[in-house]
Amino acid sequence: MALLSEQDRQAVRGHLADLTHQVTLLFFTQTIGGPETAQIAKQILNELAGLSDKITIEEVNFILERDRAATYGVDRIPAIVVLRDVEDTRIRFFGAPSGYEFMSLIEAIILAGGDDSGLMPESKELIAGVTNPIDLQVFVTPT
Amino acid sequence: MAFESPHIRAACVEATEFMDLTRKFRVTGVPKTIVNGTGEILGAVPEDAFVREVVNQ
C-alpha cells in the first residue's frame, strides 16, 4: 500500500517542480536484520523518487560499505545523505522520514536542488563568518 | 545553514528511533538542537536568534 496519498503526491510534485539541480539521496540501510523503520524509509524514498525526475535514490549497504558510511559521518541507520549534483550538502536525516520529518526532507530537497537558502541577509552574513566546524543535531518526532 | 557554509553540518534526528541519543542529550521536548555535542537550543526559535546562538556557541 502507498504511504503517500494521491493528494500528497500532487502537493509534493508541485513543491518539487522548480528544482534546478539534480538531487541524490544516499540511503544507508542494510538488507538483513535492519530496523523496521529502514523499510518504511525505503518505501517513502521510492515513492518520492517517482515524483520528480530531478531526484535519484541511491541505496548504500551500511554493513558492506563501511568506508562510505564513515566518509559521510553515517554511524546509524536508516540514514539519508542529501547530495546536490554529486556534492555533499552536509544535510543528513536519521530515522524514517515520516510525519513532520517528511516535510523537512522535502524542504531539504528543495534547498539542495535550488539556488538560495532563503535565509535573511543578516543570517547569511553571520554564517559567512564561521570558520570552525559546527555540527548541528536537530531532534524531532514524527507527530 | 549547512547550505550557506562548508563548515556547517546539519542532521535531523528522529528522537523516538534513537533512544541512545535522546537519552545522551536529555531530549525531553522537540525540536531540540544540539550544537557540537554540547550546546542546546530548545524549541522552534526565530531565525535571527537561532543563527546568532549557533554561531556564538
N, CA and C atoms of all chains as a GROMACS GRO file, in nm:
protein
  600
    1MET      N    1   0.083  -0.120   0.000
    1MET     CA    2   0.000   0.000   0.000
    1MET      C    3   0.087   0.125   0.000
    2ALA      N    4   0.046   0.226  -0.076
    2ALA     CA    5   0.124   0.350  -0.084
    2ALA      C    6   0.114   0.427   0.047
    3LEU      N    7   0.225   0.488   0.089
    3LEU     CA    8   0.226   0.569   0.210
    3LEU      C    9   0.177   0.710   0.181
    4LEU      N   10   0.202   0.756   0.057
    4LEU     CA   11   0.156   0.890   0.018
    4LEU      C   12   0.023   0.879  -0.055
    5SER      N   13  -0.071   0.963  -0.016
    5SER     CA   14  -0.200   0.965  -0.086
    5SER      C   15  -0.182   1.039  -0.218
    6GLU      N   16  -0.283   1.026  -0.307
    6GLU     CA   17  -0.276   1.096  -0.436
    6GLU      C   18  -0.265   1.248  -0.414
    7GLN      N   19  -0.334   1.294  -0.310
    7GLN     CA   20  -0.332   1.437  -0.277
    7GLN      C   21  -0.191   1.480  -0.233
    8ASP      N   22  -0.128   1.396  -0.147
    8ASP     CA   23   0.011   1.424  -0.104
    8ASP      C   24   0.103   1.429  -0.225
    9ARG      N   25   0.084   1.331  -0.313
    9ARG     CA   26   0.174   1.320  -0.429
    9ARG      C   27   0.166   1.446  -0.516
   10GLN      N   28   0.044   1.493  -0.535
   10GLN     CA   29   0.027   1.612  -0.619
   10GLN      C   30   0.090   1.735  -0.553
   11ALA      N   31   0.071   1.747  -0.421
   11ALA     CA   32   0.128   1.862  -0.349
   11ALA      C   33   0.280   1.858  -0.357
   12VAL      N   34   0.338   1.740  -0.335
   12VAL     CA   35   0.484   1.727  -0.336
   12VAL      C   36   0.538   1.754  -0.476
   13ARG      N   37   0.468   1.702  -0.578
   13ARG     CA   38   0.509   1.727  -0.717
   13ARG      C   39   0.519   1.877  -0.744
   14GLY      N   40   0.420   1.951  -0.694
   14GLY     CA   41   0.418   2.096  -0.710
   14GLY      C   42   0.538   2.160  -0.641
   15HIS      N   43   0.567   2.116  -0.516
   15HIS     CA   44   0.680   2.172  -0.442
   15HIS      C   45   0.812   2.146  -0.514
   16LEU      N   46   0.820   2.034  -0.582
   16LEU     CA   47   0.948   1.992  -0.643
   16LEU      C   48   0.963   2.038  -0.788
   17ALA      N   49   0.865   2.112  -0.837
   17ALA     CA   50   0.862   2.146  -0.979
   17ALA      C   51   0.978   2.235  -1.023
   18ASP      N   52   1.032   2.315  -0.928
   18ASP     CA   53   1.132   2.416  -0.969
   18ASP      C   54   1.276   2.377  -0.940
   19LEU      N   55   1.304   2.252  -0.916
   19LEU     CA   56   1.442   2.212  -0.887
   19LEU      C   57   1.529   2.239  -1.010
   20THR      N   58   1.644   2.302  -0.987
   20THR     CA   59   1.733   2.330  -1.099
   20THR      C   60   1.854   2.236  -1.100
   21HIS      N   61   1.880   2.173  -0.986
   21HIS     CA   62   1.991   2.078  -0.978
   21HIS      C   63   1.938   1.938  -0.951
   22GLN      N   64   2.019   1.841  -0.990
   22GLN     CA   65   1.986   1.703  -0.961
   22GLN      C   66   2.012   1.678  -0.812
   23VAL      N   67   1.917   1.617  -0.744
   23VAL     CA   68   1.935   1.586  -0.602
   23VAL      C   69   1.944   1.435  -0.586
   24THR      N   70   2.052   1.390  -0.525
   24THR     CA   71   2.066   1.247  -0.499
   24THR      C   72   2.054   1.224  -0.349
   25LEU      N   73   1.970   1.128  -0.313
   25LEU     CA   74   1.957   1.091  -0.173
   25LEU      C   75   2.030   0.959  -0.155
   26LEU      N   76   2.140   0.962  -0.079
   26LEU     CA   77   2.211   0.839  -0.048
   26LEU      C   78   2.139   0.777   0.070
   27PHE      N   79   2.082   0.661   0.047
   27PHE     CA   80   2.003   0.597   0.152
   27PHE      C   81   2.084   0.482   0.212
   28PHE      N   82   2.132   0.502   0.334
   28PHE     CA   83   2.211   0.400   0.403
   28PHE      C   84   2.117   0.306   0.477
   29THR      N   85   2.131   0.177   0.447
   29THR     CA   86   2.045   0.079   0.512
   29THR      C   87   2.118  -0.056   0.513
   30GLN      N   88   2.053  -0.159   0.560
   30GLN     CA   89   2.111  -0.293   0.548
   30GLN      C   90   2.002  -0.387   0.502
   31THR      N   91   2.041  -0.494   0.434
   31THR     CA   92   1.940  -0.580   0.374
   31THR      C   93   1.888  -0.686   0.470
   32ILE      N   94   1.974  -0.726   0.565
   32ILE     CA   95   1.933  -0.831   0.660
   32ILE      C   96   1.940  -0.777   0.802
   33GLY      N   97   1.832  -0.796   0.876
   33GLY     CA   98   1.834  -0.761   1.018
   33GLY      C   99   1.833  -0.613   1.049
   34GLY      N  100   1.798  -0.529   0.952
   34GLY     CA  101   1.792  -0.386   0.979
   34GLY      C  102   1.666  -0.351   1.057
   35PRO      N  103   1.659  -0.228   1.107
   35PRO     CA  104   1.540  -0.186   1.180
   35PRO      C  105   1.419  -0.176   1.087
   36GLU      N  106   1.303  -0.194   1.146
   36GLU     CA  107   1.177  -0.189   1.070
   36GLU      C  108   1.161  -0.053   1.001
   37THR      N  109   1.210   0.051   1.069
   37THR     CA  110   1.196   0.187   1.014
   37THR      C  111   1.274   0.203   0.883
   38ALA      N  112   1.375   0.119   0.861
   38ALA     CA  113   1.451   0.126   0.736
   38ALA      C  114   1.362   0.088   0.619
   39GLN      N  115   1.272  -0.008   0.641
   39GLN     CA  116   1.178  -0.048   0.535
   39GLN      C  117   1.080   0.065   0.504
   40ILE      N  118   1.035   0.132   0.609
   40ILE     CA  119   0.943   0.246   0.590
   40ILE      C  120   1.014   0.356   0.514
   41ALA      N  121   1.138   0.384   0.555
   41ALA     CA  122   1.217   0.488   0.488
   41ALA      C  123   1.234   0.455   0.341
   42LYS      N  124   1.261   0.329   0.312
   42LYS     CA  125   1.284   0.288   0.174
   42LYS      C  126   1.159   0.310   0.089
   43GLN      N  127   1.044   0.275   0.146
   43GLN     CA  128   0.920   0.293   0.071
   43GLN      C  129   0.891   0.440   0.046
   44ILE      N  130   0.912   0.522   0.149
   44ILE     CA  131   0.889   0.666   0.132
   44ILE      C  132   0.979   0.722   0.023
   45LEU      N  133   1.106   0.683   0.025
   45LEU     CA  134   1.201   0.734  -0.074
   45LEU      C  135   1.165   0.688  -0.215
   46ASN      N  136   1.124   0.563  -0.227
   46ASN     CA  137   1.085   0.513  -0.360
   46ASN      C  138   0.964   0.588  -0.414
   47GLU      N  139   0.870   0.617  -0.327
   47GLU     CA  140   0.752   0.692  -0.371
   47GLU      C  141   0.791   0.835  -0.410
   48LEU      N  142   0.885   0.891  -0.336
   48LEU     CA  143   0.932   1.027  -0.360
   48LEU      C  144   1.004   1.036  -0.495
   49ALA      N  145   1.086   0.937  -0.524
   49ALA     CA  146   1.166   0.937  -0.646
   49ALA      C  147   1.077   0.943  -0.770
   50GLY      N  148   0.957   0.887  -0.760
   50GLY     CA  149   0.865   0.885  -0.872
   50GLY      C  150   0.800   1.020  -0.899
   51LEU      N  151   0.823   1.117  -0.810
   51LEU     CA  152   0.753   1.244  -0.822
   51LEU      C  153   0.834   1.353  -0.890
   52SER      N  154   0.962   1.328  -0.914
   52SER     CA  155   1.045   1.427  -0.984
   52SER      C  156   1.160   1.356  -1.053
   53ASP      N  157   1.186   1.393  -1.178
   53ASP     CA  158   1.299   1.331  -1.247
   53ASP      C  159   1.431   1.393  -1.203
   54LYS      N  160   1.424   1.491  -1.114
   54LYS     CA  161   1.546   1.552  -1.061
   54LYS      C  162   1.594   1.479  -0.934
   55ILE      N  163   1.516   1.382  -0.887
   55ILE     CA  164   1.554   1.313  -0.764
   55ILE      C  165   1.597   1.170  -0.794
   56THR      N  166   1.715   1.134  -0.742
   56THR     CA  167   1.765   0.998  -0.757
   56THR      C  168   1.790   0.940  -0.619
   57ILE      N  169   1.751   0.816  -0.601
   57ILE     CA  170   1.778   0.748  -0.474
   57ILE      C  171   1.889   0.647  -0.500
   58GLU      N  172   1.993   0.652  -0.420
   58GLU     CA  173   2.098   0.552  -0.431
   58GLU      C  174   2.110   0.478  -0.298
   59GLU      N  175   2.084   0.348  -0.302
   59GLU     CA  176   2.089   0.271  -0.178
   59GLU      C  177   2.232   0.228  -0.149
   60VAL      N  178   2.276   0.249  -0.026
   60VAL     CA  179   2.411   0.212   0.014
   60VAL      C  180   2.402   0.112   0.129
   61ASN      N  181   2.472   0.001   0.115
   61ASN     CA  182   2.470  -0.100   0.220
   61ASN      C  183   2.564  -0.058   0.334
   62PHE      N  184   2.502  -0.030   0.448
   62PHE     CA  185   2.573   0.022   0.565
   62PHE      C  186   2.676  -0.078   0.618
   63ILE      N  187   2.645  -0.206   0.604
   63ILE     CA  188   2.735  -0.311   0.655
   63ILE      C  189   2.852  -0.333   0.560
   64LEU      N  190   2.822  -0.339   0.430
   64LEU     CA  191   2.926  -0.372   0.332
   64LEU      C  192   3.007  -0.251   0.288
   65GLU      N  193   2.950  -0.131   0.305
   65GLU     CA  194   3.021  -0.010   0.260
   65GLU      C  195   3.051   0.083   0.378
   66ARG      N  196   3.124   0.026   0.474
   66ARG     CA  197   3.159   0.100   0.595
   66ARG      C  198   3.238   0.227   0.566
   67ASP      N  199   3.326   0.218   0.467
   67ASP     CA  200   3.411   0.334   0.435
   67ASP      C  201   3.326   0.451   0.388
   68ARG      N  202   3.229   0.416   0.304
   68ARG     CA  203   3.142   0.520   0.250
   68ARG      C  204   3.057   0.582   0.362
   69ALA      N  205   3.010   0.497   0.451
   69ALA     CA  206   2.932   0.547   0.566
   69ALA      C  207   3.019   0.642   0.649
   70ALA      N  208   3.144   0.602   0.671
   70ALA     CA  209   3.235   0.684   0.751
   70ALA      C  210   3.263   0.818   0.681
   71THR      N  211   3.279   0.813   0.551
   71THR     CA  212   3.304   0.936   0.473
   71THR      C  213   3.196   1.039   0.498
   72TYR      N  214   3.072   0.990   0.505
   72TYR     CA  215   2.959   1.082   0.521
   72TYR      C  216   2.916   1.096   0.667
   73GLY      N  217   2.992   1.038   0.759
   73GLY     CA  218   2.958   1.050   0.900
   73GLY      C  219   2.831   0.978   0.939
   74VAL      N  220   2.801   0.870   0.868
   74VAL     CA  221   2.680   0.793   0.899
   74VAL      C  222   2.716   0.680   0.995
   75ASP      N  223   2.666   0.688   1.118
   75ASP     CA  224   2.700   0.587   1.219
   75ASP      C  225   2.580   0.505   1.262
   76ARG      N  226   2.466   0.527   1.199
   76ARG     CA  227   2.344   0.452   1.233
   76ARG      C  228   2.250   0.458   1.115
   77ILE      N  229   2.155   0.366   1.113
   77ILE     CA  230   2.059   0.361   1.002
   77ILE      C  231   1.917   0.349   1.056
   78PRO      N  232   1.815   0.384   0.977
   78PRO     CA  233   1.826   0.438   0.841
   78PRO      C  234   1.880   0.582   0.840
   79ALA      N  235   1.961   0.612   0.739
   79ALA     CA  236   2.014   0.747   0.725
   79ALA      C  237   2.005   0.791   0.580
   80ILE      N  238   1.983   0.920   0.562
   80ILE     CA  239   1.975   0.977   0.428
   80ILE      C  240   2.075   1.093   0.420
   81VAL      N  241   2.161   1.088   0.320
   81VAL     CA  242   2.256   1.196   0.296
   81VAL      C  243   2.210   1.268   0.169
   82VAL      N  244   2.198   1.400   0.177
   82VAL     CA  245   2.145   1.477   0.064
   82VAL      C  246   2.260   1.533  -0.020
   83LEU      N  247   2.263   1.497  -0.148
   83LEU     CA  248   2.365   1.549  -0.239
   83LEU      C  249   2.302   1.642  -0.341
   84ARG      N  250   2.375   1.748  -0.375
   84ARG     CA  251   2.334   1.840  -0.480
   84ARG      C  252   2.426   1.809  -0.598
   85ASP      N  253   2.372   1.764  -0.710
   85ASP     CA  254   2.452   1.702  -0.815
   85ASP      C  255   2.534   1.591  -0.747
   86VAL      N  256   2.667   1.601  -0.742
   86VAL     CA  257   2.738   1.495  -0.668
   86VAL      C  258   2.800   1.549  -0.539
   87GLU      N  259   2.770   1.674  -0.511
   87GLU     CA  260   2.834   1.742  -0.398
   87GLU      C  261   2.754   1.724  -0.269
   88ASP      N  262   2.824   1.699  -0.158
   88ASP     CA  263   2.760   1.680  -0.028
   88ASP      C  264   2.705   1.814   0.022
   89THR      N  265   2.577   1.817   0.058
   89THR     CA  266   2.518   1.940   0.112
   89THR      C  267   2.541   1.951   0.263
   90ARG      N  268   2.595   1.844   0.321
   90ARG     CA  269   2.616   1.833   0.466
   90ARG      C  270   2.483   1.828   0.543
   91ILE      N  271   2.377   1.790   0.472
   91ILE     CA  272   2.246   1.773   0.535
   91ILE      C  273   2.216   1.625   0.544
   92ARG      N  274   2.176   1.579   0.662
   92ARG     CA  275   2.150   1.438   0.688
   92ARG      C  276   2.016   1.419   0.757
   93PHE      N  277   1.960   1.302   0.737
   93PHE     CA  278   1.840   1.263   0.811
   93PHE      C  279   1.864   1.126   0.872
   94PHE      N  280   1.839   1.116   1.001
   94PHE     CA  281   1.850   0.987   1.067
   94PHE      C  282   1.711   0.945   1.114
   95GLY      N  283   1.670   0.824   1.073
   95GLY     CA  284   1.536   0.776   1.105
   95GLY      C  285   1.448   0.784   0.983
   96ALA      N  286   1.331   0.718   0.989
   96ALA     CA  287   1.238   0.720   0.876
   96ALA      C  288   1.179   0.860   0.860
   97PRO      N  289   1.181   0.914   0.738
   97PRO     CA  290   1.127   1.049   0.718
   97PRO      C  291   0.975   1.049   0.703
   98SER      N  292   0.907   1.015   0.811
   98SER     CA  293   0.761   1.017   0.807
   98SER      C  294   0.711   1.134   0.890
   99GLY      N  295   0.584   1.166   0.879
   99GLY     CA  296   0.526   1.277   0.955
   99GLY      C  297   0.596   1.408   0.924
  100TYR      N  298   0.629   1.485   1.030
  100TYR     CA  299   0.692   1.616   1.011
  100TYR      C  300   0.826   1.604   0.941
  101GLU      N  301   0.897   1.494   0.969
  101GLU     CA  302   1.029   1.479   0.909
  101GLU      C  303   1.018   1.467   0.757
  102PHE      N  304   0.904   1.421   0.709
  102PHE     CA  305   0.885   1.412   0.564
  102PHE      C  306   0.888   1.551   0.502
  103MET      N  307   0.817   1.646   0.566
  103MET     CA  308   0.817   1.784   0.515
  103MET      C  309   0.957   1.844   0.522
  104SER      N  310   1.031   1.809   0.630
  104SER     CA  311   1.168   1.859   0.641
  104SER      C  312   1.254   1.804   0.529
  105LEU      N  313   1.231   1.679   0.493
  105LEU     CA  314   1.307   1.618   0.384
  105LEU      C  315   1.275   1.688   0.251
  106ILE      N  316   1.148   1.716   0.228
  106ILE     CA  317   1.108   1.788   0.106
  106ILE      C  318   1.176   1.925   0.102
  107GLU      N  319   1.176   1.993   0.218
  107GLU     CA  320   1.241   2.125   0.224
  107GLU      C  321   1.390   2.114   0.195
  108ALA      N  322   1.453   2.008   0.247
  108ALA     CA  323   1.596   1.988   0.223
  108ALA      C  324   1.623   1.963   0.075
  109ILE      N  325   1.533   1.889   0.010
  109ILE     CA  326   1.548   1.861  -0.133
  109ILE      C  327   1.534   1.990  -0.214
  110ILE      N  328   1.436   2.072  -0.177
  110ILE     CA  329   1.415   2.200  -0.247
  110ILE      C  330   1.539   2.289  -0.231
  111LEU      N  331   1.594   2.288  -0.109
  111LEU     CA  332   1.714   2.365  -0.079
  111LEU      C  333   1.832   2.314  -0.164
  112ALA      N  334   1.852   2.183  -0.162
  112ALA     CA  335   1.966   2.124  -0.233
  112ALA      C  336   1.952   2.142  -0.384
  113GLY      N  337   1.830   2.139  -0.433
  113GLY     CA  338   1.809   2.148  -0.577
  113GLY      C  339   1.789   2.289  -0.627
  114GLY      N  340   1.789   2.385  -0.536
  114GLY     CA  341   1.767   2.524  -0.572
  114GLY      C  342   1.894   2.607  -0.560
  115ASP      N  343   1.876   2.738  -0.561
  115ASP     CA  344   1.994   2.825  -0.562
  115ASP      C  345   2.001   2.922  -0.445
  116ASP      N  346   1.906   2.917  -0.354
  116ASP     CA  347   1.908   3.011  -0.244
  116ASP      C  348   1.860   2.943  -0.116
  117SER      N  349   1.928   2.971  -0.004
  117SER     CA  350   1.889   2.910   0.124
  117SER      C  351   1.761   2.973   0.177
  118GLY      N  352   1.728   3.093   0.128
  118GLY     CA  353   1.608   3.160   0.178
  118GLY      C  354   1.629   3.227   0.312
  119LEU      N  355   1.753   3.223   0.363
  119LEU     CA  356   1.780   3.290   0.491
  119LEU      C  357   1.790   3.441   0.470
  120MET      N  358   1.772   3.515   0.579
  120MET     CA  359   1.780   3.660   0.573
  120MET      C  360   1.925   3.702   0.548
  121PRO      N  361   1.945   3.818   0.481
  121PRO     CA  362   2.082   3.866   0.454
  121PRO      C  363   2.168   3.872   0.580
  122GLU      N  364   2.108   3.914   0.693
  122GLU     CA  365   2.183   3.924   0.819
  122GLU      C  366   2.233   3.786   0.862
  123SER      N  367   2.148   3.685   0.843
  123SER     CA  368   2.185   3.548   0.880
  123SER      C  369   2.300   3.500   0.793
  124LYS      N  370   2.288   3.525   0.663
  124LYS     CA  371   2.393   3.481   0.569
  124LYS      C  372   2.527   3.544   0.605
  125GLU      N  373   2.521   3.670   0.646
  125GLU     CA  374   2.644   3.741   0.682
  125GLU      C  375   2.710   3.676   0.805
  126LEU      N  376   2.628   3.647   0.907
  126LEU     CA  377   2.681   3.582   1.027
  126LEU      C  378   2.742   3.446   0.994
  127ILE      N  379   2.670   3.370   0.912
  127ILE     CA  380   2.714   3.235   0.877
  127ILE      C  381   2.843   3.238   0.794
  128ALA      N  382   2.855   3.340   0.710
  128ALA     CA  383   2.974   3.353   0.626
  128ALA      C  384   3.100   3.372   0.711
  129GLY      N  385   3.081   3.422   0.833
  129GLY     CA  386   3.195   3.445   0.922
  129GLY      C  387   3.240   3.321   0.998
  130VAL      N  388   3.168   3.210   0.982
  130VAL     CA  389   3.202   3.087   1.055
  130VAL      C  390   3.328   3.025   0.996
  131THR      N  391   3.426   2.997   1.081
  131THR     CA  392   3.550   2.935   1.031
  131THR      C  393   3.577   2.800   1.098
  132ASN      N  394   3.514   2.776   1.214
  132ASN     CA  395   3.531   2.647   1.281
  132ASN      C  396   3.416   2.554   1.244
  133PRO      N  397   3.441   2.424   1.248
  133PRO     CA  398   3.333   2.330   1.217
  133PRO      C  399   3.218   2.340   1.318
  134ILE      N  400   3.096   2.340   1.268
  134ILE     CA  401   2.978   2.339   1.355
  134ILE      C  402   2.892   2.219   1.316
  135ASP      N  403   2.858   2.140   1.417
  135ASP     CA  404   2.779   2.019   1.395
  135ASP      C  405   2.643   2.037   1.464
  136LEU      N  406   2.537   2.038   1.386
  136LEU     CA  407   2.403   2.057   1.442
  136LEU      C  408   2.325   1.926   1.437
  137GLN      N  409   2.263   1.890   1.549
  137GLN     CA  410   2.174   1.775   1.552
  137GLN      C  411   2.037   1.825   1.598
  138VAL      N  412   1.941   1.820   1.509
  138VAL     CA  413   1.807   1.869   1.544
  138VAL      C  414   1.719   1.748   1.572
  139PHE      N  415   1.676   1.735   1.698
  139PHE     CA  416   1.590   1.623   1.734
  139PHE      C  417   1.444   1.659   1.707
  140VAL      N  418   1.376   1.567   1.639
  140VAL     CA  419   1.235   1.588   1.605
  140VAL      C  420   1.158   1.458   1.631
  141THR      N  421   1.026   1.467   1.629
  141THR     CA  422   0.943   1.346   1.636
  141THR      C  423   0.845   1.352   1.520
  142PRO      N  424   0.791   1.236   1.479
  142PRO     CA  425   0.704   1.235   1.360
  142PRO      C  426   0.575   1.312   1.378
  143THR      N  427   0.526   1.328   1.502
  143THR     CA  428   0.396   1.395   1.520
  143THR      C  429   0.409   1.522   1.602
  144MET      N  430   2.151   2.647   0.706
  144MET     CA  431   2.282   2.697   0.748
  144MET      C  432   2.393   2.614   0.684
  145ALA      N  433   2.370   2.483   0.672
  145ALA     CA  434   2.469   2.396   0.607
  145ALA      C  435   2.484   2.434   0.460
  146PHE      N  436   2.373   2.480   0.400
  146PHE     CA  437   2.375   2.523   0.260
  146PHE      C  438   2.465   2.644   0.243
  147GLU      N  439   2.470   2.730   0.345
  147GLU     CA  440   2.544   2.855   0.338
  147GLU      C  441   2.692   2.843   0.373
  148SER      N  442   2.728   2.742   0.450
  148SER     CA  443   2.868   2.733   0.494
  148SER      C  444   2.924   2.593   0.483
  149PRO      N  445   3.044   2.580   0.424
  149PRO     CA  446   3.106   2.447   0.415
  149PRO      C  447   3.151   2.395   0.551
  150HIS      N  448   3.146   2.481   0.654
  150HIS     CA  449   3.190   2.439   0.787
  150HIS      C  450   3.075   2.384   0.872
  151ILE      N  451   2.953   2.395   0.819
  151ILE     CA  452   2.837   2.356   0.900
  151ILE      C  453   2.773   2.228   0.847
  152ARG      N  454   2.749   2.135   0.940
  152ARG     CA  455   2.678   2.011   0.907
  152ARG      C  456   2.548   2.011   0.986
  153ALA      N  457   2.440   1.963   0.925
  153ALA     CA  458   2.312   1.961   0.994
  153ALA      C  459   2.246   1.825   0.979
  154ALA      N  460   2.208   1.766   1.092
  154ALA     CA  461   2.139   1.638   1.088
  154ALA      C  462   2.005   1.649   1.158
  155CYS      N  463   1.904   1.592   1.094
  155CYS     CA  464   1.772   1.584   1.152
  155CYS      C  465   1.760   1.443   1.211
  156VAL      N  466   1.737   1.434   1.341
  156VAL     CA  467   1.737   1.304   1.407
  156VAL      C  468   1.598   1.273   1.460
  157GLU      N  469   1.547   1.156   1.422
  157GLU     CA  470   1.416   1.116   1.470
  157GLU      C  471   1.433   1.064   1.614
  158ALA      N  472   1.384   1.142   1.709
  158ALA     CA  473   1.413   1.118   1.851
  158ALA      C  474   1.363   0.982   1.902
  159THR      N  475   1.246   0.939   1.857
  159THR     CA  476   1.191   0.815   1.912
  159THR      C  477   1.261   0.690   1.859
  160GLU      N  478   1.332   0.706   1.747
  160GLU     CA  479   1.401   0.590   1.689
  160GLU      C  480   1.538   0.566   1.750
  161PHE      N  481   1.598   0.671   1.804
  161PHE     CA  482   1.735   0.658   1.854
  161PHE      C  483   1.740   0.700   2.000
  162MET      N  484   1.690   0.609   2.085
  162MET     CA  485   1.677   0.642   2.227
  162MET      C  486   1.812   0.665   2.294
  163ASP      N  487   1.918   0.604   2.238
  163ASP     CA  488   2.052   0.627   2.297
  163ASP      C  489   2.089   0.776   2.288
  164LEU      N  490   2.062   0.835   2.170
  164LEU     CA  491   2.094   0.977   2.152
  164LEU      C  492   1.998   1.065   2.232
  165THR      N  493   1.872   1.025   2.234
  165THR     CA  494   1.771   1.101   2.307
  165THR      C  495   1.806   1.108   2.455
  166ARG      N  496   1.855   0.994   2.508
  166ARG     CA  497   1.895   0.991   2.649
  166ARG      C  498   2.022   1.072   2.670
  167LYS      N  499   2.119   1.049   2.581
  167LYS     CA  500   2.250   1.115   2.594
  167LYS      C  501   2.235   1.266   2.600
  168PHE      N  502   2.147   1.320   2.512
  168PHE     CA  503   2.133   1.466   2.505
  168PHE      C  504   2.010   1.514   2.582
  169ARG      N  505   1.954   1.428   2.664
  169ARG     CA  506   1.839   1.461   2.750
  169ARG      C  507   1.730   1.535   2.673
  170VAL      N  508   1.687   1.472   2.565
  170VAL     CA  509   1.581   1.531   2.484
  170VAL      C  510   1.446   1.497   2.547
  171THR      N  511   1.380   1.596   2.604
  171THR     CA  512   1.250   1.573   2.665
  171THR      C  513   1.140   1.643   2.587
  172GLY      N  514   1.180   1.734   2.499
  172GLY     CA  515   1.082   1.800   2.412
  172GLY      C  516   1.148   1.827   2.278
  173VAL      N  517   1.066   1.843   2.174
  173VAL     CA  518   1.121   1.871   2.042
  173VAL      C  519   1.056   1.998   1.986
  174PRO      N  520   1.119   2.069   1.892
  174PRO     CA  521   1.255   2.039   1.848
  174PRO      C  522   1.360   2.080   1.951
  175LYS      N  523   1.467   2.002   1.958
  175LYS     CA  524   1.580   2.040   2.041
  175LYS      C  525   1.705   2.026   1.955
  176THR      N  526   1.786   2.131   1.953
  176THR     CA  527   1.906   2.131   1.869
  176THR      C  528   2.030   2.123   1.956
  177ILE      N  529   2.117   2.029   1.923
  177ILE     CA  530   2.244   2.014   1.993
  177ILE      C  531   2.354   2.068   1.903
  178VAL      N  532   2.433   2.160   1.957
  178VAL     CA  533   2.540   2.222   1.879
  178VAL      C  534   2.675   2.168   1.925
  179ASN      N  535   2.748   2.108   1.834
  179ASN     CA  536   2.879   2.049   1.863
  179ASN      C  537   2.875   1.957   1.986
  180GLY      N  538   2.768   1.884   2.000
  180GLY     CA  539   2.758   1.783   2.105
  180GLY      C  540   2.735   1.837   2.245
  181THR      N  541   2.734   1.970   2.261
  181THR     CA  542   2.718   2.024   2.397
  181THR      C  543   2.612   2.134   2.408
  182GLY      N  544   2.620   2.233   2.320
  182GLY     CA  545   2.525   2.345   2.329
  182GLY      C  546   2.382   2.300   2.302
  183GLU      N  547   2.287   2.369   2.362
  183GLU     CA  548   2.147   2.330   2.344
  183GLU      C  549   2.063   2.450   2.302
  184ILE      N  550   1.976   2.428   2.204
  184ILE     CA  551   1.877   2.529   2.170
  184ILE      C  552   1.741   2.461   2.176
  185LEU      N  553   1.656   2.511   2.264
  185LEU     CA  554   1.526   2.449   2.284
  185LEU      C  555   1.417   2.516   2.203
  186GLY      N  556   1.332   2.433   2.144
  186GLY     CA  557   1.214   2.484   2.077
  186GLY      C  558   1.241   2.542   1.940
  187ALA      N  559   1.133   2.586   1.877
  187ALA     CA  560   1.143   2.647   1.744
  187ALA      C  561   1.173   2.795   1.763
  188VAL      N  562   1.301   2.830   1.759
  188VAL     CA  563   1.348   2.966   1.785
  188VAL      C  564   1.343   3.045   1.653
  189PRO      N  565   1.309   3.176   1.658
  189PRO     CA  566   1.310   3.256   1.534
  189PRO      C  567   1.449   3.254   1.468
  190GLU      N  568   1.449   3.267   1.335
  190GLU     CA  569   1.574   3.253   1.258
  190GLU      C  570   1.690   3.337   1.311
  191ASP      N  571   1.666   3.467   1.334
  191ASP     CA  572   1.779   3.553   1.374
  191ASP      C  573   1.840   3.507   1.506
  192ALA      N  574   1.755   3.470   1.603
  192ALA     CA  575   1.804   3.426   1.733
  192ALA      C  576   1.877   3.291   1.719
  193PHE      N  577   1.822   3.203   1.637
  193PHE     CA  578   1.881   3.070   1.619
  193PHE      C  579   2.021   3.081   1.559
  194VAL      N  580   2.031   3.160   1.453
  194VAL     CA  581   2.161   3.175   1.384
  194VAL      C  582   2.263   3.237   1.480
  195ARG      N  583   2.221   3.337   1.554
  195ARG     CA  584   2.314   3.401   1.649
  195ARG      C  585   2.362   3.302   1.753
  196GLU      N  586   2.268   3.224   1.808
  196GLU     CA  587   2.306   3.125   1.909
  196GLU      C  588   2.405   3.024   1.854
  197VAL      N  589   2.380   2.976   1.733
  197VAL     CA  590   2.466   2.874   1.675
  197VAL      C  591   2.606   2.928   1.649
  198VAL      N  592   2.615   3.043   1.587
  198VAL     CA  593   2.748   3.094   1.552
  198VAL      C  594   2.826   3.140   1.676
  199ASN      N  595   2.755   3.169   1.786
  199ASN     CA  596   2.824   3.214   1.907
  199ASN      C  597   2.858   3.101   2.003
  200GLN      N  598   2.818   2.978   1.970
  200GLN     CA  599   2.846   2.865   2.061
  200GLN      C  600   2.996   2.838   2.068
   0.00000   0.00000   0.00000
